[in-house]
């Protein structure tokens, strides 16, 4: 009996504790993180200290765990209805922070979608790069239907081609100086989210500013609430 009580106590001590952040974000552990070296509270605090308050206004809850969507869509995080779902399989705190910032970018589209996309500047920049990428891939012998390169919405078939036929490692080399990451060409929304993530992960914005100048200017606008109010 004593042994069982000790084992139960041990499990309770090992289980992660749900918590609320100072700004009121509820962090809930559906499943425990496999990497016990990661301090989730510290990573979430970094998120809230790095991003301006107005960019977090649509984020109500963070749920850590494993979800069917991760396997179905080959992802490790997604945002829906005020809740950021993130995988409990993380290699490091930096990896977790990357996921949180990226999905926060998608939450921002719910609030500031008009400010981000209405002038078409990011869209035009994105499509120019897509066309240049298409020419590069054709010159390398890849045969990919041209229709995919003119779409701005995410297309799983196109992503599958980039992932399996081209390969993200090779695509990463092809995209250097063109896109901020090999995932950025998959859709206009991912183009925005990868740029947003890079902005808050890398204090030196020189590369982002050079590669995606219109996107960089838009993120600067979003970062400053006074400039947003004057739009």
C-alpha positions as a Markdown table, in Angstrom:
| # | Residue | x | y | z |
|---|---|---|---|---|
| 1 | Unk | 0.0 | 0.0 | 0.0 |
| 2 | Unk | 2.8 | 2.4 | 0.9 |
| 3 | Unk | 4.6 | 1.5 | -2.3 |
| 4 | Unk | 1.5 | 2.4 | -4.4 |
| 5 | Unk | 1.1 | 5.7 | -2.6 |
| 6 | Unk | 4.8 | 6.6 | -3.3 |
| 7 | Unk | 4.4 | 5.7 | -6.9 |
| 8 | Unk | 1.3 | 7.8 | -7.3 |
| 9 | Unk | 3.1 | 10.7 | -5.6 |
| 10 | Unk | 6.0 | 10.3 | -7.9 |
| 11 | Unk | 3.8 | 10.4 | -11.0 |
| 12 | Unk | 2.1 | 13.6 | -9.7 |
| 13 | Unk | 5.4 | 15.2 | -9.1 |
| 14 | Unk | 6.5 | 14.3 | -12.7 |
| 15 | Unk | 3.3 | 15.5 | -14.3 |
| 16 | Unk | 3.5 | 19.1 | -15.7 |
| 17 | Unk | 1.4 | 21.7 | -14.0 |
| 18 | Unk | -1.1 | 23.8 | -15.9 |
| 19 | Unk | -0.7 | 27.5 | -15.4 |
| 20 | Unk | -1.8 | 31.0 | -16.3 |
| 21 | Unk | 0.6 | 33.6 | -17.5 |
| 22 | Unk | 0.6 | 37.2 | -16.1 |
| 23 | Unk | -1.4 | 38.3 | -19.2 |
| 24 | Unk | -4.0 | 35.6 | -18.6 |
| 25 | Unk | -3.0 | 33.0 | -21.2 |
| 26 | Unk | -4.0 | 29.5 | -20.0 |
| 27 | Unk | -1.3 | 26.9 | -20.7 |
| 28 | Unk | -2.7 | 23.4 | -20.4 |
| 29 | Unk | -0.8 | 20.1 | -20.7 |
| 30 | Unk | -2.9 | 17.5 | -22.5 |
| 31 | Unk | 0.3 | 15.3 | -22.6 |
| 32 | Unk | 3.6 | 15.8 | -20.9 |
| 33 | Unk | 6.6 | 17.1 | -22.9 |
| 34 | Unk | 8.9 | 14.2 | -23.7 |
| 35 | Unk | 11.9 | 16.5 | -23.3 |
| 36 | Unk | 12.0 | 17.1 | -19.6 |
| 37 | Unk | 14.8 | 19.7 | -20.0 |
| 38 | Unk | 12.3 | 22.2 | -21.6 |
| 39 | Unk | 10.8 | 24.8 | -19.3 |
| 40 | Unk | 7.5 | 25.7 | -20.9 |
| 41 | Unk | 6.7 | 28.5 | -18.5 |
| 42 | Unk | 10.0 | 30.2 | -19.5 |
| 43 | Unk | 9.4 | 29.8 | -23.2 |
| 44 | Unk | 5.8 | 31.2 | -23.0 |
| 45 | Unk | 7.2 | 34.1 | -20.9 |
| 46 | Unk | 9.7 | 34.8 | -23.7 |
| 47 | Unk | 6.9 | 34.8 | -26.2 |
| 48 | Unk | 4.8 | 37.3 | -24.2 |
| 49 | Unk | 7.9 | 39.5 | -23.4 |
| 50 | Unk | 9.0 | 39.6 | -27.0 |
| 51 | Unk | 5.8 | 40.3 | -28.9 |
| 52 | Unk | 3.8 | 43.4 | -28.3 |
| 53 | Unk | 0.6 | 43.0 | -26.3 |
| 54 | Unk | -1.7 | 43.9 | -29.2 |
| 55 | Unk | -0.3 | 41.0 | -31.3 |
| 56 | Unk | -1.3 | 38.5 | -28.6 |
| 57 | Unk | -4.9 | 39.7 | -28.2 |
| 58 | Unk | -6.4 | 36.7 | -30.1 |
| 59 | Unk | -4.4 | 34.1 | -28.1 |
| 60 | Unk | -6.4 | 32.7 | -25.2 |
| 61 | Unk | -4.9 | 29.3 | -24.6 |
| 62 | Unk | -1.9 | 27.1 | -25.4 |
| 63 | Unk | -2.4 | 23.3 | -25.3 |
| 64 | Unk | 0.6 | 21.1 | -25.2 |
| 65 | Unk | 0.1 | 17.5 | -26.4 |
| 66 | Unk | -0.3 | 15.2 | -29.4 |
| 67 | Unk | -3.2 | 15.6 | -31.8 |
| 68 | Unk | -4.4 | 13.7 | -34.9 |
| 69 | Unk | -4.0 | 16.8 | -37.0 |
| 70 | Unk | -0.2 | 16.6 | -36.6 |
| 71 | Unk | 0.0 | 13.2 | -38.4 |
| 72 | Unk | -2.8 | 14.0 | -40.9 |
| 73 | Unk | -1.2 | 17.3 | -42.0 |
| 74 | Unk | 2.5 | 16.6 | -41.3 |
| 75 | Unk | 2.7 | 19.5 | -38.8 |
| 76 | Unk | 3.6 | 20.0 | -35.2 |
| 77 | Unk | 1.5 | 23.0 | -34.3 |
| 78 | Unk | -1.7 | 24.7 | -35.4 |
| 79 | Unk | -3.9 | 27.6 | -34.3 |
| 80 | Unk | -7.7 | 27.5 | -34.1 |
| 81 | Unk | -10.4 | 29.6 | -32.4 |
| 82 | Unk | -8.1 | 31.3 | -29.9 |
| 83 | Unk | -6.2 | 28.1 | -29.0 |
| 84 | Unk | -2.6 | 27.4 | -30.0 |
| 85 | Unk | -2.0 | 23.6 | -30.2 |
| 86 | Unk | 1.6 | 22.6 | -30.0 |
| 87 | Unk | 3.3 | 19.2 | -30.0 |
| 88 | Unk | 4.7 | 17.7 | -26.8 |
| 89 | Unk | 7.6 | 16.4 | -28.9 |
| 90 | Unk | 10.2 | 19.2 | -29.0 |
| 91 | Unk | 13.9 | 19.1 | -29.4 |
| 92 | Unk | 14.7 | 22.3 | -27.4 |
| 93 | Unk | 13.2 | 25.4 | -26.0 |
| 94 | Unk | 14.2 | 27.2 | -29.2 |
| 95 | Unk | 12.2 | 24.7 | -31.2 |
| 96 | Unk | 9.2 | 25.2 | -29.0 |
| 97 | Unk | 9.5 | 29.0 | -29.2 |
| 98 | Unk | 9.7 | 28.8 | -33.0 |
| 99 | Unk | 6.4 | 26.9 | -33.1 |
| 100 | Unk | 4.7 | 29.3 | -30.7 |
| 101 | Unk | 5.7 | 32.4 | -32.6 |
| 102 | Unk | 4.8 | 30.9 | -36.0 |
| 103 | Unk | 1.3 | 30.0 | -34.8 |
| 104 | Unk | 0.9 | 33.3 | -33.2 |
| 105 | Unk | 1.5 | 34.8 | -36.6 |
| 106 | Unk | -1.6 | 32.9 | -37.9 |
| 107 | Unk | -3.6 | 34.2 | -35.0 |
| 108 | Unk | -2.7 | 37.8 | -36.0 |
| 109 | Unk | -4.2 | 37.2 | -39.4 |
| 110 | Unk | -7.6 | 36.9 | -37.7 |
| 111 | Unk | -7.2 | 40.4 | -36.2 |
| 112 | Unk | -5.1 | 42.3 | -38.8 |
| 113 | Unk | -5.8 | 40.4 | -42.0 |
| 114 | Unk | -7.0 | 43.6 | -43.7 |
| 115 | Unk | -3.9 | 45.5 | -42.7 |
| 116 | Unk | -1.6 | 42.7 | -43.8 |
| 117 | Unk | -3.1 | 41.8 | -47.2 |
| 118 | Unk | -5.5 | 44.5 | -48.5 |
| 119 | Unk | -2.8 | 46.5 | -50.4 |
| 120 | Unk | -1.6 | 43.3 | -52.2 |
| 121 | Unk | 2.0 | 44.2 | -51.7 |
| 122 | Unk | 2.9 | 41.0 | -49.9 |
| 123 | Unk | 0.9 | 39.0 | -52.3 |
| 124 | Unk | 2.6 | 40.6 | -55.3 |
| 125 | Unk | 6.1 | 40.0 | -53.8 |
| 126 | Unk | 5.2 | 36.4 | -53.0 |
| 127 | Unk | 3.9 | 35.6 | -56.5 |
| 128 | Unk | 7.0 | 37.2 | -58.1 |
| 129 | Unk | 9.2 | 34.9 | -56.0 |
| 130 | Unk | 7.0 | 31.9 | -56.8 |
| 131 | Unk | 7.5 | 32.5 | -60.5 |
| 132 | Unk | 11.2 | 32.9 | -60.1 |
| 133 | Unk | 11.2 | 29.6 | -58.1 |
| 134 | Unk | 9.3 | 27.9 | -60.8 |
| 135 | Unk | 11.9 | 28.9 | -63.4 |
| 136 | Unk | 14.7 | 27.6 | -61.2 |
| 137 | Unk | 13.0 | 24.3 | -60.7 |
| 138 | Unk | 12.2 | 23.9 | -64.4 |
| 139 | Unk | 15.8 | 24.6 | -65.2 |
| 140 | Unk | 16.8 | 21.9 | -62.8 |
| 141 | Unk | 14.6 | 19.3 | -64.5 |
| 142 | Unk | 11.6 | 19.3 | -62.2 |
| 143 | Unk | 8.2 | 19.1 | -63.9 |
| 144 | Unk | 5.6 | 20.8 | -61.7 |
| 145 | Unk | 2.3 | 22.1 | -63.1 |
| 146 | Unk | 2.5 | 25.9 | -63.4 |
| 147 | Unk | -1.0 | 26.3 | -61.8 |
| 148 | Unk | 0.5 | 25.6 | -58.4 |
| 149 | Unk | 2.8 | 28.6 | -58.6 |
| 150 | Unk | -0.1 | 31.1 | -59.1 |
| 151 | Unk | -2.2 | 29.9 | -56.2 |
| 152 | Unk | -1.8 | 31.7 | -52.9 |
| 153 | Unk | -3.8 | 29.3 | -50.7 |
| 154 | Unk | -2.2 | 26.3 | -49.2 |
| 155 | Unk | -2.4 | 23.2 | -51.5 |
| 156 | Unk | -1.4 | 19.9 | -49.9 |
| 157 | Unk | -0.6 | 18.4 | -53.3 |
| 158 | Unk | 1.9 | 21.2 | -54.1 |
| 159 | Unk | 3.4 | 20.9 | -50.6 |
| 160 | Unk | 3.7 | 17.2 | -51.1 |
| 161 | Unk | 5.7 | 17.8 | -54.4 |
| 162 | Unk | 8.0 | 20.2 | -52.6 |
| 163 | Unk | 8.5 | 17.8 | -49.7 |
| 164 | Unk | 8.9 | 14.5 | -51.5 |
| 165 | Unk | 9.9 | 15.3 | -55.1 |
| 166 | Unk | 12.2 | 18.2 | -54.6 |
| 167 | Unk | 13.0 | 17.7 | -50.9 |
| 168 | Unk | 13.0 | 20.4 | -48.3 |
| 169 | Unk | 16.8 | 20.1 | -47.9 |
| 170 | Unk | 17.4 | 20.8 | -51.6 |
| 171 | Unk | 14.6 | 23.4 | -51.7 |
| 172 | Unk | 16.3 | 25.2 | -48.8 |
| 173 | Unk | 19.4 | 25.6 | -50.9 |
| 174 | Unk | 17.4 | 26.7 | -53.9 |
| 175 | Unk | 15.5 | 29.2 | -51.9 |
| 176 | Unk | 18.5 | 31.0 | -50.3 |
| 177 | Unk | 18.2 | 34.7 | -51.1 |
| 178 | Unk | 14.7 | 34.1 | -52.4 |
| 179 | Unk | 12.6 | 32.9 | -49.5 |
| 180 | Unk | 13.3 | 33.0 | -45.8 |
| 181 | Unk | 12.8 | 29.2 | -45.5 |
| 182 | Unk | 11.8 | 26.2 | -47.7 |
| 183 | Unk | 8.3 | 26.3 | -46.1 |
| 184 | Unk | 7.7 | 29.9 | -47.1 |
| 185 | Unk | 6.8 | 29.1 | -50.8 |
| 186 | Unk | 3.9 | 26.8 | -49.8 |
| 187 | Unk | 1.3 | 29.5 | -49.4 |
| 188 | Unk | 0.9 | 33.3 | -48.9 |
| 189 | Unk | -0.1 | 32.7 | -45.3 |
| 190 | Unk | 3.0 | 30.7 | -44.7 |
| 191 | Unk | 5.1 | 33.3 | -46.4 |
| 192 | Unk | 3.8 | 35.8 | -43.9 |
| 193 | Unk | 4.2 | 33.4 | -40.9 |
| 194 | Unk | 7.7 | 32.4 | -41.7 |
| 195 | Unk | 8.8 | 36.0 | -42.1 |
| 196 | Unk | 7.0 | 37.0 | -38.9 |
| 197 | Unk | 8.8 | 34.1 | -37.0 |
| 198 | Unk | 12.2 | 35.1 | -38.4 |
| 199 | Unk | 11.5 | 38.7 | -37.3 |
| 200 | Unk | 11.1 | 37.7 | -33.6 |
| 201 | Unk | 13.7 | 34.9 | -33.5 |
| 202 | Unk | 16.5 | 36.9 | -35.1 |
| 203 | Unk | 17.3 | 40.3 | -33.6 |
| 204 | Unk | 19.3 | 41.2 | -36.8 |
| 205 | Unk | 16.6 | 41.7 | -39.4 |
| 206 | Unk | 19.1 | 42.3 | -42.2 |
| 207 | Unk | 18.4 | 39.1 | -44.1 |
| 208 | Unk | 14.6 | 39.3 | -43.8 |
| 209 | Unk | 14.7 | 42.9 | -45.0 |
| 210 | Unk | 16.9 | 42.0 | -48.0 |
| 211 | Unk | 15.0 | 38.9 | -49.0 |
| 212 | Unk | 11.4 | 40.0 | -48.4 |
| 213 | Unk | 11.4 | 43.9 | -48.2 |
| 214 | Unk | 7.6 | 44.3 | -48.5 |
| 215 | Unk | 7.0 | 41.6 | -45.9 |
| 216 | Unk | 9.5 | 43.2 | -43.6 |
| 217 | Unk | 7.9 | 46.6 | -43.8 |
| 218 | Unk | 4.5 | 45.0 | -43.1 |
| 219 | Unk | 5.8 | 43.3 | -39.9 |
| 220 | Unk | 7.4 | 46.6 | -38.8 |
| 221 | Unk | 4.0 | 48.2 | -39.2 |
| 222 | Unk | 2.2 | 45.4 | -37.2 |
| 223 | Unk | 4.9 | 45.7 | -34.5 |
| 224 | Unk | 4.1 | 49.4 | -33.8 |
| 225 | Unk | 0.5 | 50.0 | -32.6 |
| 226 | Unk | 0.8 | 53.7 | -33.2 |
| 227 | Unk | 1.5 | 53.2 | -36.9 |
| 228 | Unk | -1.3 | 50.7 | -37.1 |
| 229 | Unk | -3.8 | 53.2 | -35.7 |
| 230 | Unk | -2.8 | 55.7 | -38.4 |
| 231 | Unk | -3.5 | 53.3 | -41.2 |
